[in-house]
Amino acid sequence: MVSFGRSGDRRIAISVGSGPFLLAAIVALTLTTCAFTLSILVHKLDRHHGDAELASIRGNIAAAVAAEAKDAFGTGRWDDAVRYLYGGFDSRWAMANISGPDITYILDDRGETLFSRRSDGTVDPPLRRAAPQALAALLRRLPHDRAAAARLRNGIGQLGLYRGRAALFGAMPILPLQGRYRIPDDHLRYLVYVEYLDQAVLDRWSRDFQLGKITVVAQRPEAGSSLPLWGPDGKPIAWLACTPNRPGRDALWQIMPALIAAAAALIALTALLVQLLRRQASVLLAKNAEQNRLTDEANQLRGKAETALGEADRSRRLAEDAARRAGEERERHAREMKTTAQAIGRSLQSALSATVADLVALADGLDRSADHTSEAMRSQARHADEVRRRTASSAQSLEDILRNTESLATAIAAIHAEAGRTREAISSAAKRSSNAADANAALLRHVATIGEATSVITNVAEQTNLLALNATIEAARNSADSRGFAVVAAEIKALARDTRQSTVMIERRVAEIVEAVRSSVAVSVHIDEQLRQVHGSIANAAEAAMQQEVASSGIRSSVAAAREQARAVDDSVGEMAGSIADLARSAELSRGVSGQVRARALDLRGALDQTVAQLLEG
């Protein structure tokens, strides 16, 4: 129990021990309520889903009945069927065109079976015996004259028992479609389809429409969902037992781990809160004890205060006497203060007037200095702009020089390369000239050999001429016996003469060749000298080009350095311009400060005059 109140009063008691139990009860109630609400929601969801499944089954049954009626309507309207099934009934045509794997009947207007054979040879019993109630209902619903049959827009479909099992029935009068054949009279014949509502059909519904397990039973099941199959007489012929899906329960099982975790977390949180409440109760009990102790101390202090109140009354009276004496002393002190203030005012007026005048003069000096500084800064700014402009122009000129120097270096490099190629060509020409000189020398030697051979030939010709002369003389001496010898001598003489002429011609040609070779040798020597001179010139030019290249490289480096210096100067001038602008702004600020000093000095003078006036008046 925790109690609050003053000593001697009625205490108000609040129980804190029941707090944890109350919290546990609230949590338990919350969990129970949530579980009950969740179970109701799951039940409602499962029930709603079961109703939806039953509605879906009803729709499937109605759709199946309508499909049987539509099939019968589509097959019953057939011109060839009118031709072969009215009058003389053609069983072979019916077997070939009407028969199939399903149960198919052809009836007359009295319900008698005319045909009931399947395509596999199975013969079904007459419909009157297999499904008497269903047949009676069909005969009541089917038309029995041509006019009523012509007004049909669909076949007749229904549920019924076929051989004791639930089945779907579809019936339709056999009518012409295009009017090529006419029904002979009002005795109509009917096409009837029968399909068992077996487990295969139900399983297909369950699979296609995601329904629960569906089965056909004869009696209504006691547990689970069920749906009656209504016969033509309005009574159930069978029941569909449905084991519906339970999505609510399935979802509950899926979220059950999360719910359990949440409940465990809530219980753990409740336990933590219970511990906190207990600790809080302990703290409240301690605070209550402290409050009681403080209340007792306050009562003790109240008694001491009542005692001190009497002492305060006595002190008040003493204070009033002291206040009266203090007032008298204050009046005397005020008179002394007035006299002192007047003296101080006159002293302040005489002392501060000169100070204010000095401040005003100082402000004027600051104005003049600021004006002079501003003018100097403007002049410096103009000079800096001019220097910056010239520096920019110099930098641009250096850029042009650097580009021209680079072009010159490129040209010099090209000249150096061309000089190297020319020097190589001249060296090759010199080699060829030397080879030509050697060839000319060899030619001169061969020509000398030809001259020697010519001399030999000349000597031989002279001797031959001399021999011919001797032969002529001998022939002249013995003219009768030496006629053949004379002929030989004449021929030898002619040969010697021809040899002499040929030798003279050879000598002349050899002399011309020698002269030409000597001229060629002289030209070769001259060309060799010229080539050596050109080679020396090219070498000098290459050396000069190399020196020019080195010099242009130095110039380029110098120009680049000068350009960097110009850029540095431009940057320095820019910074100088910024500094000058800052100095100008500082000068403007100095001028503003001087104005403020002057204004403060004037304000100080006014305040001083007012203060002195108050001191003198006081």
Secondary structure by P-SEA (a helix, b strand, c coil): cccccccccbbbbbbccaaaaaaaaaaaaaaaaaaaaaaaaaaaaaaaaaaaaaaaaaaaaaaaaaaaaaaaaaaaccccccccccccccaaaaaaccccccbbbbbccccccccccccccccccccccccaaaaaaaaaaccccaaaaaaccbbbbbbbbcccccbbbbbbccccccccccccccbbbbbbbbbbbcaaaaaaaaaaacccbbbbbcccccccbbbbbccccccccbbbbbbcccaaaaaaaaaaaaaaaaaaaaaaaaaaaaaaaaaaaaaaaaaaaaaaaaaaaaaaaaaaaaaaaaaaaaaaaaaaaaaaaaaaaaaaaaaaaaaaaaaaaaaaaaaaaaaaaaaaaaaaaaaaaaaaaaaaaaaaaaaaaaaaaaaaaaaaaaaaaaaaaaaaaaaaaaaaaaaaaaaaaaaaaaaaaaaaaaaaaaaaaaaaaaaaaaaaaaaaaaaaaaaaaaaaaaaaaccccaaaaaaaaaaaaaaaaaaaaaaaaaaaaaaaaaaaaaaaaaaaaaaaaaaaaaaaaaaaaaaaaaaaaaaaaaaaaaaaaaaaaaaaaaaaaaaaaaaaaaaaaaaaaaaaaaaaaaaaaaaaaaaaaaaaaaaaac
